[in-house]
Amino acid sequence: MPARATTSIRDLKRQQTRERLLAAAIVEFRRAGLAAAEISTIVAAAGVAHGTFFFHFPTKEHVLIELEKREETRMAAELRKVFAQPHDLRTVLLETVRVVEKLEVRLGERLFKDFLALHFSTSRGPSEEWAEHPMIVAVVEEIEQARQAGETNGLTDSLHHGVFFLLGLYALLITVPGDPTVRGPVLNQFVATTLHAMTAA
């Protein structure tokens, strides 16, 4: 068998193993949360040796980072479909809230909070580029378009508005109970306050 074909098969098997580990880890994180999740449970479910986990993911947090990349890409694509239609700045904020809240249904409450908490992790370097986060890019682009169209007051740049909005949203979703009668008014007020900060003269 040619060396290139052998390498391709090896790479494919490695990727398949990584996907099994990721899927098993997500199940375990949903059950126990990141901190209490057992790597032994993950590797047993994936059918691999214990050390194989660390070959693919140096820490459990790296599993969340991989999940973050995939989910942010998916959510940003969903937002862009909405933003392809006529909309205003308020719609941008409300749709962002809606898409992130939908993620809680997909991941479950425990994993969802661990996922959002990743954005506040001290282990992530300050040099990390915002452009590496599709959600930030999608929101900032829309705010910048609104600024150029004269919808904002221009007092703060679009990047800071976008990052502050997303971080504030994530913090609220981590700390405010999921009961819609409690969370709904808080998020509505948050959107209204953010919009006012962007548009008030």
N, C-alpha and C positions, 0 to 999 in steps of 0.2 A: 504494500500500500504506500503511495507517495507520502512524503513527509508533510506536505501541505494538507492533505486529506486527514492524516492522523491528528495534526494540530487542530483542524476544524472540528473533528469529532470530540477531541479533548475539551475544547472551548465550549462546545455545545453541552457536554455533560457537566462542566463546571457551572454553566449558567443555569442548567436545570436544577442542580444541587442548591445554588443560591436562591432560586425561586421557591424551592421546597422549604428551605430554612426561613425565608421571609414569611411565607404563608403560615408556617408553624409558629413562628414568633408572634405574628399578629394575633393568632388564636390565644396564645398564652398571655400576651399583654392585655387582651380584652378580658381574660379571666381574672388575672391577678394584679394587673398594673405593671408598669415598667420596673419599679423598685423591687417588687416581690416575685417577679417572673423568674422561673427556674430554667437555666440553660439546659440542664439535663432533660427536662420535659420537652424542650424545643427540639433537641437533637434526636430524642427518641421518636418523636412524632415525624420528623423528617427522614428518619432511617439512616442517620450518618453518625460517624464517630464524634466524640465530644470536641476534639481539637479542630474538626472541620468548621465548626461555628466561627472560631476565631480567625480562621483563614479568610473567611468571607466578611466577617463583621468584627472588628477589634473589640467593640463593646456592645452592650445592648442598645445604647443610645444611637449607635451607627445604624441599627435596624430602623429606628425612627427617622433618621436622616434620609435613608433610602425611601421610606414611605412618604416622607414630606415631599421629596422631589417629584414623586409620581402623582401624589394628590394635588399638589400645587399646580402642576402642569394640567391636570384634568380640570380643576376648578377655574383656572385662568381661561382655558378653552371654552368652558361653559359661559363665563362672563362675556367673552368676546362675541359669542353668538347673540347675546342680549344687546350688547353695545353696538352691534351692526345695524340695529334698528334706531330710529330717532329716539333720543332720550335726553334728559337733563342731568345735572350734577346730583340732585337728590336721588334719582334712579340709580346712579352709579353706587352711591352709598348703600341704599336699601338692597340692591341686588347682591352686593358684596356680603352683606349680613346674611341674606337668604342662602347663598351658596355655602358659606362657612357653617351655618347652622345645619344644612343638609348633611355635612360631613359627620356631624355627631350621630346621625341616624346610621350612616354607613359604618362608622367605627365603634359605636357604643360609647357610653359616657366616660368610662374609665380610660380607655385608650385615647379618646378625643381630648381629654384634659392633659394627658401626657404629651400628646402630639402638639397641642398649643403651648404647653410649658417649655417645649424645646426652644421656642423663640426667645425665652428668657434665660436660657442655660448659660452659666458662666464658662462652660467648657468650649463654647463657640467663640472663636477669635473675633475681635473688633474689626479686623481687616476684611471680614467676609463681605463680598460685594453684593449690594442690594439687587443688582441686575441678574444675579444667579437665582432669584426667587420670582417665578412667573406671576405669582399673585401680586407682589409689590409692583412689578412692571406693568401689569394690566391696569391696576388702580391708578398708579402715578401717570400713566399715559392719558387716561381719561381726565384726570384733574388738570393736566397740562393743556389738553385740548380745550377744556372749559375756561382755563385762564386766557388762552389765546383768543377765545371767542368773547372775552369780557365778562364771563359769568362770575369770576372770583374777584376779590379786592386786590389781589397781587401783593398782599403784605407779607406772605410767607411763600417760599418756593414750593412747587408741586411735590417734589420728593419728600420734604418734611411733612407736608399735609398727609400724603399717602401713607408714609411709615407710621406717623403718629396715630392715624385713624385705625390702621390694621392692628398695631400693638395695643391700642385701647380696646378695640373689639375683642382681641384674644384674651386680654386680662379680664374683661367683663364676663366672657363666656366661661372662663375658668372659675370665677368666684361667685357669680350670681346663680342661684338655684334655677334648674331647668324648667320649673313650673311656668307655663306661658303667661299666667296672670301676674307673675313676679318679673320674669325676664323681659316680656314684651314691652311694658312701659319704660323699663330702664334702657333698653336698646333704642326705642323710639326717641327718648330724650337725648341719648348719646348721638344719634344721627342728626337730630335737630341742632344740637349744640355745635357739632362739627361743621355742619352746613353754615350755621351763623358765623362761625369763626372764619370760614372761607369767603363769605360774601358780604358781611357787614362792612359798611364804609368806616 
